Structure formats: structure tokens, C-alpha cells
Amino acid sequence: MMILIYGGTGFVGKYIIKHLDKNKSYIVSKSRIYNYDEIIADVKKYKPEFIITAAGYSTPTNIDFYE
């Protein structure tokens, strides 16, 4: 079984990886979750049975961004 993980280097992602069953195979993707083409390429390449997304999208704190 292959698990593809997005956001595996963050706080939640590291926690998930730490608590995965040691018999499970996983890949931590370096792709950005907002880049559709990279996500599709990952899925085609690794053919995961499960995908875990623990990634977040941080935005600027500038109010102009939200307007």
C-alpha cells in the first residue's frame, strides 16, 4: 500500500508520519497543493492507494490581498 502525503514537513504532517504504522509505505510530496498539474503528475507517478493532505496555504497578512 502506498500513501501519498502533502504537507508532510509541517506540524500536522510530521505528527501523521510519526504515527503511521511502520509497515505502511509513504511518499512525502514536494509539490504545492495549489499546482494542479504537479498533483496529477504525483498521482500518476506513485499510484497511491490513499492521499493525505496536511498542507496549508498561507497568505499575506496584507488586507489588500483579501480585497
C-alpha positions as CSV (number, residue, x, y, z in Angstrom):
1,M,0.0,0.0,0.0
2,M,1.3,3.4,-1.0
3,I,0.3,6.6,0.8
4,L,1.0,10.0,-0.8
5,I,1.3,12.8,1.7
6,Y,1.1,16.5,1.1
7,G,2.3,18.9,3.8
8,G,4.5,16.2,5.5
9,T,7.1,18.7,6.6
10,G,4.6,20.8,8.6
11,F,3.4,20.4,12.2
12,V,0.4,18.2,11.4
13,G,2.2,16.3,8.6
14,K,5.1,15.3,10.9
15,Y,2.6,14.1,13.5
16,I,0.8,12.0,11.0
17,I,4.0,10.4,9.7
18,K,5.2,9.8,13.2
19,H,2.0,7.8,14.0
20,L,1.8,5.8,10.7
21,D,2.0,2.1,11.0
22,K,5.7,1.1,10.3
23,N,4.5,-1.4,7.7
24,K,3.0,1.3,5.5
25,S,4.9,2.8,2.6
26,Y,4.6,6.5,2.1
27,I,5.9,9.4,0.0
28,V,6.0,13.0,1.1
29,S,5.4,15.1,-2.0
30,K,7.3,18.4,-2.5
31,S,4.5,19.6,-4.8
32,R,2.4,22.6,-3.9
33,I,-1.3,21.7,-3.3
34,Y,-2.5,24.6,-5.5
35,N,-0.5,23.4,-8.5
36,Y,-3.0,21.0,-10.2
37,D,-0.5,19.7,-12.9
38,E,2.0,18.7,-10.2
39,I,-0.7,16.9,-8.2
40,I,-1.9,14.9,-11.2
41,A,1.8,14.0,-12.1
42,D,2.3,12.7,-8.5
43,V,-0.8,10.6,-8.6
44,K,0.2,9.1,-12.0
45,K,3.8,8.5,-10.9
46,Y,3.2,7.0,-7.4
47,K,-0.2,5.4,-7.9
48,P,-1.2,5.8,-4.2
49,E,-4.0,3.9,-2.6
50,F,-4.5,6.8,-0.2
51,I,-3.7,10.5,-0.3
52,I,-3.3,12.5,2.9
53,T,-3.3,16.3,2.7
54,A,-2.0,18.1,5.8
55,A,-0.8,21.1,3.8
56,G,-2.0,24.6,4.5
57,Y,-1.9,27.6,2.3
58,S,-0.5,30.7,4.0
59,T,-1.5,34.0,2.6
60,P,-0.1,37.5,3.1
61,T,-1.4,39.4,6.1
62,N,-1.8,42.4,4.0
63,I,-5.5,43.5,3.8
64,D,-5.1,44.4,0.1
65,F,-4.7,40.7,-0.7
66,Y,-8.2,39.9,0.7
67,E,-9.9,42.8,-1.1
